């Protein structure tokens, strides 16, 4: 069994526990477990490869002509899970996340 990635116990520099990077790998046995290991589920079309990012000029034009809603609709039609936020919406999300982290 291979554990991929890192956990909340790891550090980016490797100063404590393991060095957490996107390529971190660690062997383990099927019957072992800990509170800092888990899994994630992902869905999608698969097939690998990277999608090309949307044309920035086209997104700017969509935003000028149809606002954020037009950009969101375009991104949704391309199968992207990207979200578009106004600066105030983004700040609200950041504040909410910060509050959640402080509760932990």
N, C-alpha and C positions, 0 to 999 in steps of 0.2 A: 504494500500500500504506500502511496506517495501523498504526502501533504504538500499542497502548493500554496504559495503566498505567505502571509504572516498573520499574526494575531495581535490583539491589543497589548499583549505582554512584550512584543518585540519592539526594537528601536530601529530607526532609520539608519543609524550609524553603526549598529552592532555593539554599542557600549554595554548593553545588557540583553540577556536572552539571545535571540537570533537577530541577524541583520535582515530587516524586512524589505524585500524588493519584489517586483512582479515576477521575477524568475527564481525566487527562493523555493527550494525543494528540500524535503526532509522525509526520511523513511519512517515507517511506523507499522504496527501490526493491526490486523482487523479487529482484535478484541480490546484494543486500548482506546482510551478516550479521556477527555479532560474538559473543564469548563471553558477553555480558550480554543477549542477546536470545533468546527462545524462545517457546514456546506452551504452552497448557494445553488439556487435553481436559475437556469437561464433559458429563455425561449427565443426563438427566431427562425429564420429561414435556413441558417447555417450556410455551409459552403465555403467559409473562410474568406480571406481577402478583406480589403478595406474599401469602404464606399468613398467615393470622392466627395469632398465637402461641397456644400451648395455654393454657387457663384455669389460672392459678396455683393457685387453690383446689382444683381437681379434681386437679392433680398432687400437691398436698400430701396430699389424701385418699388417693390411690393409694399414695403412699409410706408413709403411716401403716398402711394395711391390708395392702399386699402387698410393701412394701419397694422397693428400687431396681429389682429385677427387674420388678415390675409397671409401674413408670414406663417402663423401657426397652421393655417389650413394647408398651405403649400408643403410645409414640413411633414404634416400628417399624411398628405397624399403621396409623398415619396417613401413612406414607411419609416421615417425617422421618429425616434422617441424624444427628440429635442423639444425643449420648452422655451418659450420666449416670455420674458418678464420686463415690466417697466422698472426703472430704478427703485421706485418706492415699493413695488411688489417684491423685488429682490431683497431689499433691506428688511422687509417684514419676515421673509423666509429666513434670513440670516439671524434675526433677533429670536425667532421661534426656535431655531436650531440651537442657538446659544443657551436659551432657557432650558431646553431639554438636556443639554450636556451638563448644565449646572445641577440639575435634579439628580443626575447619576452620581 
